[in-house]
Amino acid sequence: MKKLYLNYIESFKGLSKEIWCLALISLINRAGTMVIPFLSLYLKKDVDFSNNDVGWILAFFGIGSVIGSWLGGKLTDKIGFYKVISFSLFFTGLSFVALQYITTFWGLCFGILLLMSIADTFRPALFVSLKAYSKPENRTRSLALIRLAINAGMGIGPTVAGLIIVVNGYNILFWIDGLTCIAAILLFRYLVKAPKKLIYKTEIEAPTVVKNTVYKDKTYYIFLSICFLFGMAFFQLIFTLPLYYEEVFGLNEFKIGLLMFVNVAIIVIFEMPMVHYLEKKIIPVIKHITMALALLALSYYVLYDNYWIGIIVVSIVIITFSEMLGFPYTNKFAINRAKQGFEGSYMALYSVSFSLAHIFSSKISLSIIDNFGYHINWLVTGSYGTLGVLLSLWLQNRIKKKL
């Protein structure tokens, strides 16, 4: 037991002060993110929209995410990640507060579009900040620490939010989301100083690269397709699984929040030690991504034609281990593939691939559920992971050939 404890502590050593500060800010920000996990339920139950309308509104959520990710990458390359993070958190806070007063279909479509266009400028900037504040050998663990903080916050948020919804309804959640974003930016400006240059440099200067090199990288496009498929399956956790839990198993928002806490608890306990252990093994990044996709496919296949409540816990556990392999190592591949000076553009496309999945995942899955039921949706969702495995094998072959 003592050895396990020491190994757990060791997995946190060697990370910079700025990474720890970013993790703290992420924890506070995500603990206040209470609306997003229940957005589909809010739109359906509180605002009284149909599945089709909810699907379209969530599609605008994804479109805004695409715009924000692309814009965030461009702005990060031009003005730096520090200013982008500051802008994103402050105006996201104001947008969350304003969103509660919009109840019409088109108003919500464009309100959520604007919100996500601002909010997701944050993601490419955060990814680039990891390169600025981390030594190359610590970047995967730095991301894992920030993910741990985000997931701990997301564990606190939905659990508390579920209780608040049951007692007082949804409206107060928008205020909490907005004010915690603003609190996060105040802490960020106070604790983290903008670097005058990259804090950690690679030993070998990168060769000169042509403008827009990211758009000519065919191997990177295969990788982006893999990320898109990963997102198509993973985002069911946010948009359709809460509906499934409520409609098929009769769980209320508080119980759904507790179920999501299983996901968070596993990440908080196991992700950092697991990443630390795997980093020592020097396993190719693509193999981690392939395993993540295989687990993701399995997590939905086990739900097919099932009404045993215990299997939803099994599914959540499998999804969680897939997530712990998938997100740190897809991020590692993207940042390592990025050419110096174009990190923002590379990380923007990385974020866009998941944002596109936001658009199509919710709309397609809710349409399938309306027409064919949940069982067929889980079968289709599992196939995204299976196709991703095949593309990962192709990507691995191209990497070996140094394409």
N, C-alpha and C positions, 0 to 999 in steps of 0.2 A: 504493500500500500504506500509506503514511504517512497519507494522508487517511482511509482506512478505519479505521486505528487511532485517529486523533484523534476521528473521529465516534463510535467505540465508547466512548471515554473520556468524551466530552461527554454521552452518554446517561445517565451515572451522576451527573452534577453536579446540585447544588441540592437533593438529598434530605437530610432531617434526620438527626441523629445517632441518634435513637430508631429510625428506619426501618432504618438500617444494623445496629443492635443486634438488632432483631427478625429481620432477615435472617440474622444469624449464629446466633441461637438456632434458627431454622427449619432452617438447614443442619445443625446438630448433631443436632437432633431427628429429622430425616428421614433422615440418614445411618444412624441407628440403627434406622430402621423397616425391618426385614428380613423379618418374617413376612408382612405383608399382600400383597406382590406374588406370594408363593408359597403363599398360603392355600389356594387350590383344589387345588393339587398336594399340599400337606401333608395335607389332609383325605382326599384320594383315595388317595394312595400310602402315607403314613405311618400314618394312623389307619384306613385301609382302608374308607372309605365309598363308596357308589355315587354316580353322577352325580346321582340324584334326592335322596339325602341331602345331598350337597354343596350342591345348589341350595337346599334348605330352610334349611340352616345359614347360607348366604350371604344368604338372605332375612331372617333374624334380624339379620344384620350391618346390613342396610339399615333394618330397623325401629328398631334401636338408634340408628342415625344420624339418623333422623327425630326420635326422642325427644330426643336430645342437641342437635340443631340448634334445635328449638323451645324447649327449656329454656334453652339458651345465650342465645337472643335475649331471652327474658323476664328472665333473671338480669342480662344486660348492661344492659337498660333500668333495672333496679331497683338493682343494687349496683355497676355499672360494669364495663367490660371487663377492668380490671387484676386484680381479684379472681377473675373467671371464668377467665382464662388461667392464673392461679396454681393454682387448684383443679383445673382440667382436666388440666394436665400432671402434677401430682404423683400424683393418683389413677389416671390412665391408666398411669403407670409401674408402680404396684403391681398393677394389673389384668393387665398383660402378663405379669408374672412369675408370677402365679397361674394364668393360662390354660393353661400347659404341663402342668399336673397334671390337667387335665380331659380325659377321652377318650371319655365316653359321648355318644350323640347328643343327648339332651335337655340334658345338662350343658353341652355345647359351644354349643347353641342359646342357652341363657340366659346362659352365660358371655360369649359374644360380644355378646349383646344388652346386658348390663351394661357391658362394655368400651366399646362404641360410644356408649352413652348418656352416658358420662362424657367420652370422647375428643372427641366432636363438639360439646360445648358450646364448645369452643375456636374453632370456625370463625366464628360470628357475632361473637364477641368480637374476634377478629383483624381482621375486616373493619371493625368500628367503630373499632378502634385506628388504622387507616389514616387515618380522617377526623380523629382527634384529633392525629396527629403529622405530617400532610402538608398542605401548601398545596393548595388546590383544583386548581391547574393541574398539580400533581405527583402526584396520586393514582393515575393509571393507571400511571405509571412506578414509583411506590412499590410497587404491587401486583406489577408485573412483576419488580422486584428481589427481592421476597420469594418469588415463584414461581420465579425463577431459583435462589435459594438452596434452596428446597424440592426442585426438580428436580435440582440438583447433588447434594443429599443422597440423593435417590432413585436417582440414577445410581450413586453410591458404594455405597449399601445393597444393592440387588439383585445387583450385580456381586460384591461381597464375600460376600454371603449365598449366592449360587450355589456359590461355591468352598467355603464352610463346610459347606453341605449335602452336597456330594459327598464331603467328607473326614470330617465328624463328625456329620452328621445335623441335625435341625431344633431340638432342645431348647435349645441354647445361644443361638439367635436370640431366644427369648423373654426371656432375661436381658438381652441387649444392648438390645432394644426398651425394656424397663422402665427400665434404668439410664440410658439416654440421655434419656428423658423427664424423669427426676429431675434429671439434669445440666442440662438445658435450663431447668427452672424455677429452679434455683439461679442460673444466669447471668442469667435474665430479672429476678429480684428484685434482683440486684446492679447490672446495667447500665442497666435501664430504670426510671425513677421514675414513679409514678402521677401523672398531671396533675391539678392542683386544678380546672382548667377546660379547655375545648377550647383547645389551643395555637393553632390557626389558626381564626379565625372568618370567616364570610362577611360581606361588607360590609353586606348588607341583612338585617335580622332577619326570620326566618321568621314568617308569619302564624300565629295560633292555629289549631290543628287539633283535630278531635274525637277522642275516645278510640277506639282500634281502627280508625283511618282506613285502615290497610293492607288490612283485610278488605273495604273498600268500593271499592277501586281496581280496576276491571274491566280496565283496560289492563295493570296489573301482573300480573293473573292470566294474560293472554295471554303475557306475557313469561315467567312461571313455567312455563307449558306448554312454551315453547320450551326453557327450561333443562332441563326433565324429559326431553324428547326428545334433547337434546344428551347428557345423562347416560346415557340408555338405550343410546346408541351408543358413547359414549366408554368406559364402564366395561367393555366387552368387552376392552379392553386389559389390564385387571387380572384378570378372572375367566375368560374363555373363550379368549382368544388364547394364553396360556401352555399350556393343554391342547391346543390346535390345533397349536402348534409341537412339542409332545412326541409326540402321537399320530400326526400326519400326516407330520412331517418328522424325527422321532426325535431332537430336540434335548434335551440334558440341562439341568439347572437352571443350570449355569454358562454354557452357550451362550445360554440364554434371557435370563440377566442381561446378557450382552454385547449381545444384540439390543435389550434395553430401554435400554441405554446410548446407542444411536443416537438415541433419542428425547430423552434428556437432553442429549447433546452439542449437538444442534441448538438446543435451547432456550437453553442457556448461551451459545452463540456468537451467536445471531441475535435472540433475543426482545427484549432491551433496545434495541438499535439499531433494530429494526423498529418497536417501539412509539414510540420517540422520533421516528422519521421520519414515522410515520402521524399522530402528534399535531400535527405542523407542517402537515399537509395539511388539517386541520379537516374530515375526512370524517365524516358522521353515524355514530353508534355502531351503529345498526341495520344499516347496510351491512356493517360488519365482522362482525357476528354472522351475517348472511345468508351471507356468503362462507365463514365458518367451518363452517356447517352443510352447505354444498354440498361442501366439501372432505371433511368427515367422511363424508358419504354415498359419495363417490367412493372413499375409502380402503377401504371394505368391498365395494363392487361389484367392485373389481379382484381380490378374492380368490375370487369366484364361479367354481366349476368349474375351479380352478387347482391344479397340483401343481409348478410351477416355484418353487424355493426363493427365487429372486431377488425374486419379487413380494412376499414378506413384508417385505423391506427397503423396497421402493417404498411399500407400504401404511403402514409405520411412519412414513416421511418425510411422507406426506400427512396422516396423523393428527396428527403433531407441528405442522405449520403450521396445521392446524385448531385445535388446542389453543392455540397462541400468539395466535390471533385471538379464539377463543371465550371463554376464561376472563377475561382482563383486561377485555374490553369488556362482557361480561355483568355482571361485578362493577361496572364503571363505571356502567352503566345503573341497576343496583339502588341503589347508594349515592346517585346523583344524584336518583333518583326518591323516595328516603326523605324523609319530613317530619321536621323538626328535633324531637328528643325521642323519635322513634319509630324511630331508626336500627336499634336492636337487633331490633325486630319485623320490619322490612323485610328485614334481612339474615338473620334466622332463616328466613323463608319462602323466601328465595333458597337457603339451605343445604338446607332441607327438600325443595325440588324435586329437588335432586341426590340427596338421601338416599332419596327415594321411588324414584328410578331405580335405586339400589343394590338395593332390594328386588326390583323386577320384572325388571331386566336379567338378573341371574344366573339366577333361577328360570326365566324364559321361555326364555332362550337355551339353557340346559342341557337343558330339556325338548324344544326343537326339535332340538337335536343328537342326543338319544337316539332320537327318532322319525323324523327326516327327514335328519339328517346336517348337516355343517358348511356345505355349499353353500347350503342353504335358510336357515340362520341368518344368513349374510352378506347374503343378499338382503333378509331381513326387517330386519336391522340398518341396511342402507343406506336403507331406506324411512323409518326414523326421521328421518334427516337430511333427506330429501326433504320430508317433512311439516313439519319444522321450518323449512325455507326458505319454504314457503307461509305458515306462521303469521308469520314475520318480515316478509313483505310486507304482511300484514294489520296487524301492529303498526306498521309504518312509516306506513301510511295513517292510523291512529288518532293517532299522534304529530303528524302534519301538521295534523290537525284539532284538536289540543290536547285530546284526550279523556283 
